[in-house]
Amino acid sequence: MARLSVAKVRALSRPGRYSDGGTLILNVTPGGSKSWIQRLTVDGVRRDIGLGSFPLVSLAEARDKAFENRRLARGGGDPLAAKRKVKTPTFREAAQRTHEANRPRWRSERVAKKWWQGLNKHAFPILGDKRVDRIGREDVLRVLTPLWTSRPEQARKLRQAIRATLAWAQAHGHVDTNIAADAINGALPAQPAVKEHLRSLPYRDVPDALATVDASRASLFARLCLRFTVLTAARSGESRGATWEEIDLDAREWRIPARRMKSGVEHRIPLSDAALSVLARARPMRKDSDLIFPSPVRKGRPLSDMALTKLLRDTGLAERATVHGFRSSFRDWCAETGQPRELAEAALAHTVPGVEGAYFRSDLFERRRHLMADWARYLTGEVGTVVQLRP
């Protein structure tokens, strides 16, 4: 009888091996990564067969693979030999498949492009034409070591891309272990301390900052987009990519689809009177695009990721704040004014980790409606007027 459940697999964090019953085992490493192992006897010899990493390979998929291997072994076959018959791709081919598989869940085309560019520049010259089952730890270290201390953030992202590619290869039976995972930790030197947090204004200074932005000569769409971003405590990319289709004026809510969220989960944001006022100012300028804040220079495209940064620079705010930093300002305001932690985290669309997150299902939407209204009143210094928009 199976002993694991999907919720338990997600929640497990203590290093060790956890049996699902029969021959299937979940291995949790000290670094927190999880992978499936099948302990099977083939021709009288015990074998440990890697079935892929979690969550790339789900519990159901791991059970299916384990069952097929047991069936093959009972018939006198060798599951490992069967795996070796599959055409083994090169690292470049595996990376292409991984890129295609992950593309739908990435927040933007820019993220997908940068992922590929990092591999193309640093990994492919060394690993690209090698079959994935011929790549050793020393090959991965040749890629990472020159960047590991000189450009740590870039090196970490590059390692994640290599690791994801080899995880795909492992899940499809081309390699037994992911050599870019915890196995190479000891060979990589300590990196410099993590850079300081993104600059953010004290929450008391945010109303004046918005007034400065409103008084500037910057593009109206950029000014409106920044104001909407701060009022909703959203991420810049979520606001810049917002469409009128996502807005429900009757329900006074903004529903961001899962494909545009960092967490990959749909997020609802209650719209305050002040946020609706921003939409009322943007609505008359709607032309060919469904975007709420389209680029004034690139027809049919959203504002670029630098548009709001340039706005902060032009108004003299860039030395004190980043666009993302306004989310920190909102979080500090929540803490200083005694707002419940769970409300603040839900408003920011943060994923609650561990067991607490596994059991937490509500998005606290109606309670967040009051929270966002209070935040808007604080920013504007007024109660605000309900604005009627016509679809």
ABEGO torsion letter per residue (X at the ends): XBABBAAAAAABABBEBBBAEEABBBBBBAAGBBBBBBBBBBGGBBBBBBAEBOAABBAAAAAAAAAAAAAAAAAGBBAAAAAAABBBBBAAAAAAAAAAAAAAABABAAAAAAAAAAAAAAAAAAAAABBAAABBAAAAAAAAAAAAAABAAAAAAAAAAAAAAAAAAAAAGABABBAABAAAAAABBBBBBBBBBBBBBBAAAAAAAAAAAAABABBAAAAAAAAAAAAAGBBAAAAAABBAAABBAAAGBBBBBAAABAAGBBBBBBBBAAAAAAAAAAAAABBABABABBBAABBGBBBBAAAAAAAAAAAGAAAABBAAAAAAAAAAAAAAAGBBAAAAAAAAGBBBBEAAAAABABAGAAAAAAAAAAAAAAAAGBAEBBBBBBX
